[in-house]
Amino acid sequence: MQLTTAQAIVKYLIAQRTVVDGREVPLFPGVYAIFGHGNVTCLGHALEEARDELPTWRGQNEQGMALAAIGYAKAMRGRQIMVATSSIGPGALNMVTAAGVAHSNRLPVLLISGETFQSRIPDPVLQQVEHFGDPTVTVNDAFKPVTRYWDRITRPEQVVHSLPHAVATMLDPATRGPAFLALPQDVQAESFDFPERFFETVVHEIPRPRPDRGQVQRAAELIRTASKPLIIAGGGVHYSGAEAELRAFAEAHQVPVVETVAGKATLLASHPLNAGPVGVTGCESANALAADADVVIAIGTRLQDFTTGSWTAFRDDARFVGINAAGFDAIKHAAAPVVGDAKESLDELTGLLDDWAGPPDWVERAARETEGYHAYIDKIAAPTDAGSPSSDELPSYAQVVGAIDRVAEPSDYALTAAGGFPGELNNGWRAKGLDSFDCEYGFSCMGYEISGGWGAKMAMPDREVIVFVGDGSYLMMNSDLYSSVLSGHKLIVIVCDNGGFAVIHRLQTGQGGAGYNNLIADTRHDELVYVDFAEHARSMGCEAETVSTIAELDAAFERARAADRTYVIALKTSDHDWTEGGVFWEVGVPEVSNRPGVLDAKAEMNQGKQAQRLV
């Protein structure tokens, strides 16, 4: 079958299928594309020919559309893969940040970028950077550190080998992450007689690797020794679809559960064994249990520093069981590894534990601790007269989150990233439905929120996607509001304006530094000008309004839910009121400074480090 390289890639992608909730669907349901001279004439032409089978959506920024692909992958729990394509040069490099997001979150995205000519005859071409000592290097080499699979197609027939390997890498739970293909402009255009069977339909099923029996046996023996067992539920529970198995295991063996940011909503917030979010952005109940647990069962988590409090959150003699599809994660901190799918591993592990259960007094303590956590959140999230004409205070993030949390439906999907919202939503969003939360905190990428929301809504058109974004992230990347309006994928976007990068201002001053260059008022400026976010959103076709109080937010949210297009609600919020309950976090603090507060912070940091586990 004579096809160009670009046509062959598109035809192959269309032939790949998968099964989601019992239905056969495309493995690659669509492409986000911004065309330029490096991809429009060949790959763009092939996509236009296949527009009914592989729809193309135009983003407004290459990073944004790749982030949308990640939001889609998260919402689909890695079961379908979106493609993002750019031209060469700046368009390609715009996607590198998004590749880092996908890599750190272990999410599948296929990134395809145009490139310079393999013949080198036209060199240097538009947007080409030249390396004097190595003419093979292009900007696309920048993707190597942030992708799981990387290839440069230098001959048409190479796609026969490369594409199946890229797909296998993205679908394997142990290696899942972004794949990247560089397509030189001349190679895209070249034709080849491809074998027809290369384009035969393939129905993929994500593998569920079973754990080694010996590993499961050793893990069971360790768990039986526990007097204070604790489960950490990570994102791997979601991607395995193991929520029911997690609940059954916890109930059968009476083990309290704490959740990572990625693992939030693996268990309903109302479940009696859910002790809340753990770590730096966590709550007092979860962290109190973590500090005393003697055996920690870590399921589907890479144990990031925000989960472990930079490895101060646990007893030095606590033992870990690491259940993870990736052996790299399963062995962390001398854990007894169970390398395998979470769903399968929990089933096998509970079979070996028989009627073993955690002590009743430990479970009772977890319930008491968790009751205190919910009482604290209820108190700080309660509406006040903050924001009213007679009040000098502005609403807090906790009050904003609380207002939406109180009226949320089980099917609502909360989405955020970076800044102050991860801590506030991690604590204040009490999940009423499973799989109802996405906080991009693996890479903590500001700007993910709106683009990721657009992708999530594509994946879940029947669910309400509620995006929480600060003014700093909004100003970094907001153009996919326009994308959502153009494509008809309605979002509800809550924009909290606290005058700049307020949570980093908190870290800066909390470590003894002076407020500098984070709040807009502390930046170098000729005139303080603040953005009218609602007016800006309206200019992109959204419905939008500005509110001042929580009562006004309640009414605006009802209007937003009833709207038929993306609806933006903006309000000014406090830059200093934050939810407490987290644990130690190690950051670099100067050893020498002329500010006494910095030296005090350094001493406190050194004291905190005394509790760190090395193994």
N, C-alpha and C positions, 0 to 999 in steps of 0.2 A: 504494500500500500504506500504509494509515493506521497509523502507529506513533508512540509518544512519541519524543522525542529520545534518551532513554536506551535504548529498545528498538532504535532505528535504529543506534546506536553498536555495541551488542552484536551485532546481526545482521550488520553490516558486518565486524566483526572476525572473526566465524566464517567469512565468505566468503573471507577471504584465506588463501591456501595458499602453500607454497614447496616446494622440492626439497632434501632433505638426503641425501647419500650414495645418490643414485639413487631415493629414495622420496619420494613426495608426502606432505607432512605439514602440519599447521596452522602458519601463520606466527605466530599467537598461540595457544600451547598452553595457556595458563591465566592466571588472575588471582589476585593476592594482594590480599586485601581486609580492611580493618577498617571496619565500618559505623558511621555516626553519623547524626544528623538531616539532614546535608547530602547523604548519598548512599544511605541505606538504603531509603527508600520508593520511589524511582524506579530508580536504577541497580541497587540491590540486588534489587529486584523483577525487573528484566530479566535479571539474572544468574541468579537462581533459576529463571526460566523456561527458561533455556538451559544449565542445570547439566550436562547430559549431553554437550553439544557444546563448552562452554567452562567447564571446571571451575574452581571458586573455592576457594582455600586461605586459611585465616585465619591471619594472622601474629599476633604478640603486641605488636608495636610498628611504627608506620608506617615508620620509618627502616629497621628490620630487614627488613621484607618487601620494600622497594624495593632494599635491598642483596642480598637473595636473588634478586631479578630480575636484578641485575647479575651475580651469580655464575653464574646460568643462562646469561646471554648470553655470558659469557666461555667457559664450558664448551662452548657451541654455536658458538663463534667468530662470533657475531653473525648466525647464520643463522636463528634464531628469536627472538621477542621476547615477553617476559612483560609483563603489565600489573600496575600497582599502583594501588589506589584508596583514597582516604581521604575523610573528611568535611571540613568547613571548619575554619578556625582552627588549633588546635594540631596536629591530625592532619595537615593539609596541610604545615605548617611542619616537622613531623618528617621529611618526605620531602625537604626542600631539601638537606640534607647528602648524601643518597644521589644526588640529581640532580647534585651537584658531582662525586661519584665517577664517575658515568656520563659526564659531560661531559669530564672530564680524561682518562679512559681511552678516549674515543671509542666508547662502547658504546650499543646501542639498548635503550631501556626506554620504555614508554608509561606516563606518570603521569597519572591523572585524579583531580581533586579537586572536591568540591562547593564551592558558593560562596553568597554572599548572594543576595537576590532582585533581579532586574533591575528589577522594578516599584518597588522601594524603599519600598513602602507599609508593610511590617512593620518597617522599620529603626528602631533597630538590633536585629538579631536575635542570638540566642545565639551567642557566639564571634566576633562581628563587631568588628573594629577600625574606628574612624571617622577619616577624614582631613578635617579641617574645610574645607580649601580645595579638595579634589578628591574628590568622592563616588564617583568611578569606581575609586579605588584600593582594593584588598583585599590580604590577606596573600598571595594567589596571585601578585601582581606580583613577589614575592620569587624566583619561579622564573625570571624573565627572564634573569638573568646566568648561569644554570647549565643552560640547555636550548638545544638547537639549533632547536627549533620550539616556539612558544608561541602559544596562542590561547584566547580566551574566547568560548564559544558563546553568543551573545545571541539567536539565532533558530534554530528547529529546522533550517531548510533550509541553514544554514551548514555543517552536518556534511558535506554532499555535496561541498563545496569543501575543507573543512579536513582530513578524514581521509585522502584520497589524498595530500595534500601532507605530512602527518605521516609516513605510511608511506614515501613516497619519500625523505624526509630521513633517516629511520632506516636505510634500506637502502643508500643511496648511500655508498660507501667514503670519498668526499671530505667528506661532511657528517655521517657517522654519529654519533649521540649520542642523548640523551634528548629525547623530545617530551612536551609538557604540554598538557592541555586542562582549562580551568576550566569547570565546569558549574553555572550558577546554579540554585537549587532550583526556581524556577518554570519555567525553560526546560526542565529535565529532564523535567518533567511534561507539557509542551505536545505536542500531536500535529501531524502534518503528513502530507500525501499524498506519500510518497516514491516516486520512480520505481523500478520493480522492477529495472531493469538495474543500479541502484546496488548491489544485493545479489547480483549474479551472481558466481560463483566466479572469482577471479583467481589464477593461479599465478605468483608472483613468483620471479625469479631475480636474485641479487645481481649487479649489473653488474661487468664487468671492463674498465675503461677502458684502451685501448691507448695507449702513450706516443707522442708526436710523433716522427717519424722523425729530424728534425733534432736533437732533444734526445738521442736514443739515440746518434746518430753522434758528437755532441760528447762525450758521456760516454765512449764507447769510445776516442776519441782521447786523452782525459785518462788513462784507465786504462792505456793502452799506454805512457805515459811513466813509470809507477810502477816503482821499484826495491824498494819496501817497501809493497806494497798490503795493505790490511786491510778486512775486511767487518765492519760492525756490524749484527747481526741484531736487529731490533726486533719488537714485537708485530704489526706489519703483515704479517710473514711468516706468522704463525699465521692471521690473519683472511683472508688471501688463499688459505690452503691451499697455500703455496708451499714447504713444507719440502723436498720432493723436488727442486724446482728450485734451491733454495739449495744443497743438498748437491751436486747435479750441477755447478752453476756453480763452487763452491769447488774441487771435485775436478778439473774440466776445466782450470781456470786456476791451480790451486795457490795459492789465497789463504786465509790463516788467517782464522778467524771468531771474533769475540767477541760475547757476547750481552748485551743489556740485561735488566733485570728482567722486562719484559713479553715479551721475546724468548727467555727461557730455555726450553729444551727444543724449540727449532726444529731443533737438531742434537743427536744423542746425545752425552753427556759423553765417551763412549769414542772418538768419532770423532777420527782423528789430526789433523784441521784445526781442531778445537774448542779454542780457547785459553782458554776460561773466561769468567766474567762480568767486564764492564768497569765502571769508574767507582768512585764512593765506596763502594759496597757490593760492589765487585768484588775481583779477586785480582791478585797481583803479575804473573803472566804476561800477562794481558790488558792491564793498565795499562802494562807495560813495552813491549809491542808498540805500543800506542796512542801512547806518547810518541815513538816513532821512525818511525811510518808516514808516508809521504809522500803517498799517495792513500788516502782513506778512503771506502769505498762504504757509505753509510748506508741501510739498507733497512727501510722501515716503522717508523721511529723519529722521535719528535718532539724528540730530543736534549735531554732534560731535564737539569737540573744534576747529578743523581746519575749520569748517564751520562757527562757531559763533564767532571766535576770542576770545575763552575762555569767551564767553558771554559779549564781549565789542563791538561787531560789530553793535548792534542795539540800538535805542533810549530806554531809560528806560521806557518810556510810550507807546512803541510800543506794539500792541496786536497781538497775533498769532492765526491762525487757523491751527490745526494739522490734516492733512488728512493722515491716516496711517492704514494699516491692523492690526497693533499691538497697542492695547490701551496703552501699556507702553510708546510708543513713541508719540502717539497722544496728550497726556495730558501735555507734557513737557512745562515748563515755563508758567503755567496757561493758556495754549492754549484752545480755544474753540475746543473740539475734534470732529472729524468726523472719527469714527472708521469703516473702510471699505476699499474695493478695490479702488485703485486710479481711474481706468477707470469708474467704476460705480458711485463713489462719485462725480467726475467732471461732469458727465452727469446730475446727480440729482441737483447738486449745480447750474449749469448754467441755468437749468430750472426755478429755483426760482429767479435768478437774473434778468431775462428778458432782458431789454435793458440797464441795468446799465453798465457804463463804467468808467474807470479811467479818470481823467482830461487830456485834450490834452497837457497842458504845462508840466505835469509830464512825459508823453510819449516822448515829444520832448526833454526834458532834458535827458532822458535815451538814446535817439539816439545820442545826442551830446557827452555824456560821453563815449558811446561805440565806437564812431568814434575815440576818443582820444586813447582808449585802443588798437584798431587795428593799429593805426598809430605808437604807441609805439612799438608794437610787430614787425611790419614791419621793423622798424628802427633797432632794436637790433638783429633781425634775418637775416638781409641782409648779404650776403657774403662779406668778406673783404679779404685782403691778409694775414690774420692770418694763421700761419702754414707754410707760404712760407719761403724759405731759407733766404730772406731778412728781415723777421719779427721776432721780439722778443716775439710776442704774440701767444698764442695757440687759436684755435677756442673755442667759448663758447658753453655751452649746448644749448642756445637759437639759435645759428647759426646751430647747428646740427639738432635740431628739425625743424627749419625753412626750411632747405634744403629738408627734407623728406615731410614736410607739403606742400611745393610748388608743388611737383610732385605726391602727394597722389591721388589715385583714390577713389571715393565714397565708394567702397566696402572694401577698406583697413582697417585693424583692428590694431590699435596701442595698445600696452600692456606694462605696466611697474609696478614698485612698489618701495616704500621706497626711501631713499636717496634724491638726488637732482632732479631726473626726475619728481616726482609728480608735483612740482611747475612749472617746465619748460614745460612739456607736457600739464598740465592743462591750461596754458596760450597760449602756442605756437602751439598746435594742434588744428587748426580750423576745426571742424568736417564738412566734405562734405557729409557724409552719417550718417543716424541715427544708433545707436547701433554700433559705430565704435571705441569704446574706453574702455579699462579696465585698471584701475590703482588700484592695491590692496593697499588701504590706510586705510581700517578699522582696520587692525592689523599692517599695515606698515611693512610687513614681507620681509626683505631682503632675496633673494634667490627664491622668487616666480616667477621672470620674465621668466626664460627659461622653468621651469617646467610648469608654468601656460600657457605659449605660446604653449607648446606641447599639453596640454589638449584642448586649444582653437582651435588649428588647427584640432584636431580630430573631434571637433564639427562642424567646418566650413571648410571642405576640399577644397571648391571652392573659399575661400577668402584668400588674402595675409595677413598673421599675421606678424606684424613687432614688434619685441621685442627691447625695449630700456633698456639697463642695464649698470650700472656703474661697474668699476673694482672691487669694494668691494663686491657687490652682486655676480658678476661673480665668484669670488674666493670662496665665501661661497657655491654656488651650481651651478654647470655647467654640471653635468654628463648627464642631459637629452638632451643635444645636441646629445649625442650618441644615446639616445633613439629615438630622432626624425629621425635620419638617419636610424637606424635599422627598424623603423616602416614605413618609407616613408612619414612622415608628415613634409613637408618642412617649415622652418621658415626663415625669414630674421632677423638677430640679429645684432644690432648696439651696440658695446661695447665702451663706453667712459671712457678712462683712465685718471682720474685727480689725480692720485697719492695717493689713499687711500680713507678714509671716509671724503671727502672734505666738504660736507654740514654740518656734525656734527662738523668739525673743525670750520666752519663759526659760528655755534651756540656757541661753546666753547669760541672762541675769541671775538665774539660779546657780550657776557655777561661778558667780562672783564678777562677771563681766559687766560692762556698761551697755545699756541699750543702744545699739548701733546698727543701722542699715537693715533692720528687719521690719519694724513698724514703719509705715509710710512717713509718719511724723518724724522719725529718727533718720530718714535718708537725706542726702543732699538734695535740696530742691529750691527752686525760685519761688514757687507758689504751691500751696497745698491744694490739690484738686482731687476730688474723689469721684469715683465712677458711679454713674446711674446704671446699675446692672439690669434693672427691669427695662429701661429704655433701650439699652444695648441689645437685650434679648429680643425685644419687639422688632428691632431693625432686621433681625434674621428670620422673622416670620413667626416667632413664638407668641403665645399669649403670656402676659407677664404683669406682675404687680409688686409693689413694695409695701411691706407691712412694718409696724413698729412694735407690736406687743404679741404675746402668745395667744391672746384671745383673737386677735386679727389673723394670726397664722392659722388657727383652727378653722376659721371661716374660709380663708383663702385656699386651704388644702381641700376642703369640700368642693370648691369651684374647680380646682385643678383635677380632682378625680373625675369630675363630670365632663371635663373638656375633651375635645376630640383631636387635639394636637399638643405638642410639647408646651408645657406650662411652667414658667419660671417664677418662683417666689423669692424675693430678696428682702433681707432685713439686716440691720446693724446689730451686732452682738458684742458681748463683753470680750475684752482682750486679756482678762486676767482670772476669770472664774473657770476652774478645771475640775474634773472628777478625780478624786484621789483613790488610792488603793493599790497602786503598783509597787514594784520592788526595785532594787538597785539596778542601775544600768551604767556600764562603764563607757565613758567617753574620755577623750584626751583633755586634760586640764594642765596648764603650764606649771612647771616646777619652779619657775622664777617669774615674778611679776611685781610691779609697783603698786598693785591693788591688794590690800589686805584680804578682801573678800575672795579673790582668786586663790590666795594661799590657803585660806580656810577651806575652800572647796577642794583643793588638792589634798589636804589632810583628810577630809571626809572621804574623798574618793579612795585614798590609800587604805583607810580603815575598812571601807566596804569591800575592797578587794581581798581582805583577809578571809572572807567567807567563800571565796571562789574554789570550786572543785577543779582540780587539774585532770582527773580521770573519773 
